Every structure is written in C-alpha cells, then in structure tokens.
Amino acid sequence: MRTEPTLRIPLGILALLAGLGVYAGAVMWASQWIGQLPIWAQTIVYVVLGVAWLLPLRRFLIWMETGSWKVPSGASDGT
C-alpha cells in the first residue's frame, strides 16, 4: 500500500489519456475500411474495439497505485 505521494498517478493519468487518444485515432483511421462492411459486421467490430481498450486497464491501474504490474500478495483480486 502506498504511504507517500508518488508521480505514478498523475503521470499514469496523462499516459492513459494519451494512449486512449492514440487508440481513438487509430479506430477513426480504420473506420474508412470498417465503414465498407455490412452494418452487422460494423456493429461487431465497434463493440469489440469499444471494449478492447479495457483489457490492459486493470494492470495499468494496479501499477499506478502500487508500482507493480501484478496484484499484491494478500490482496483480493475481485474473483
């Protein structure tokens, strides 16, 4: 558990915003090809892309709080 202030949290938030901006830009760039798909396929692609950015978020938030990429031993992982 963190007991003193650290720059990981503000830098992590900036990195998260920058990463999401790059990801959103990549999806917007790819939309020129996604838009040529049938509407049902577009829906599936956009749902998958809309959820995919969440996959690394848990470990990133753990790193911001603890400085480690793994769940600390003895901590509940929510499962």
ABEGO torsion letter per residue (X at the ends): XBABBBAAAAAAAAAAAAAAAAAAAAAAAAAAAAAABBAAAAAAAAAAAAAAAAAAAAAAAAAAAAGBABBBBGBBAGX
